[in-house]
Amino acid sequence: MVDVRSASYQDEPTGAIDMTPVYNNIPLYPSFSGWNYAMRRSMQEIIPGLYLGPYSAAQKQCQKHLIEAGITHIICVRQDIEAHFIRPQFTDTFTYLTLDIADNVTENIIRFFPLVKRFIDDALMKNFKVLVHGNTGTSRSATLVLAYIMEKFGLSSLEAYRYVKEKRGCINPNDGFVAQLTEYEPIYRARQTLERGETSCDNRKLKRKSEHLCDTDHDLIQPPPSPICVTNEDLCEPEEDFPSTVCRLLLKHNS
């Protein structure tokens, strides 16, 4: 695990990465520049069929909007102490994956990355649509989406962050999650390399680590009418300077 104690918020050149290759690698997903503060309370489409948002986008009064948007699958992220108010609301309508994850730097969120990827891939392959939400859609749920985008399109953690932030401008993974995203990059790349038939001692070690992550059990996915549980995110707060902290941390880990 990357030591988050080494993280620094010293000034770094936030424009040090060229995003052109990223958009060349993710065709038909245009850039979005119309972000405003009020949009924090709604969901945004990150790539076709995959949405990221806050719990307020998945509450009872939002059922009609979710159906109109074509949402069929929902990943509900919350901590156990939040379960009384962040919970599956439409178990007779949507397929849920509910994850218990705390929004703190010591939480082991990386173990959920393979499960989340399978859940999203299975839905998208059937032309279904997925909403990933926590409390505010800025830290835990954002980290799960970042990991998915990284692996799906072969991006670095910083490239994925820049891309997703253009779609949902308030994402702000905590320092521990940033470190785990950085750690996940060589793990998923090694697995993909071995799947192509290439081998090395380091790649085999990383693949074994990846397989260990995939062992996290989870009889958690249930279609309607039953939901499943296994999540934590902050409510709407005054807007912060999100790019400065997370970008500097990602640049440090990738340097």
C-alpha positions, 0 to 999 in steps of 0.5 A, a space after each residue: 500500500 502506498 504510504 499516504 504519510 508521504 503525500 504533500 500539498 506543495 505547489 506542483 504544475 497542474 498543467 503538466 499533463 497533455 490530455 489530448 491522447 486521453 480524448 483520442 483513446 476515449 472516442 465519442 466522449 466529448 469534453 464538458 466545460 459547463 460545470 457550475 456549483 448547483 450541479 453538485 446535487 445532480 448526477 453527471 454522465 461520465 462515459 455513455 451509460 455510466 453516471 456519477 452523483 450524490 445520494 440526492 440524485 437517487 432518493 425517492 423523489 428522483 425515481 422518475 428522472 432515473 427511469 427517464 435517464 435509462 438507469 437500471 443499475 445503481 452502486 450505493 456507497 455508504 458507511 454502516 453508520 449511514 445506512 439509515 439514510 443512505 440506502 437502496 430506495 427502489 429495490 423493485 426497480 433497479 439492480 443494486 450493489 451496496 458497498 460499506 466504505 468509510 470516507 477516511 484515509 485508512 479505508 481499504 477501497 482498492 479491494 472493491 475495484 475489481 467487483 465494481 468493474 465487473 458490475 459496471 461492465 456487465 451492465 454496459 455490455 447489455 446496454 444498461 446504464 449505471 449510477 454510482 453514488 455515495 453521499 455527495 458523489 465526491 470521494 468514495 463513489 468518485 474513487 470507484 469511477 476513477 478506478 473503472 475509467 483508469 482500467 477501462 481506457 488504460 489511463 494513469 490515475 492523474 489522467 483519469 482524475 482530469 477526465 472525470 473532473 471535467 464531467 463532475 467538477 467537485 470530485 475530491 478523493 481523500 488522500 488515502 484513496 488517491 494513494 490507492 488509485 496510484 497503487 492500482 495502476 501498475 496492478 491492472 497494467 500487469 494483469 493486462 500485460 499477462 493476459 496478452 501473453 507477456 510475462 515478467 517476475 514483477 508482472 506475475 507478482 502484481 497479477 497475484 496481487 490483482 487476483 487477491 483483490 478479486 477474491 473479495 467475496 461478494 454475493 452482493 449483487 441482486 436484481 429487483 426486487 432485492 438489493 445488496 449491501 456493502 459504503 460514505 461521502 460528504 454532504 454538500 459543502 461550500 465549494 473548494 479548490 478541488 484541483 489544487 490538492 488532488 492534482 498535486 498529490 497525483 502528480 507527486 505519486 506519478 513523478 
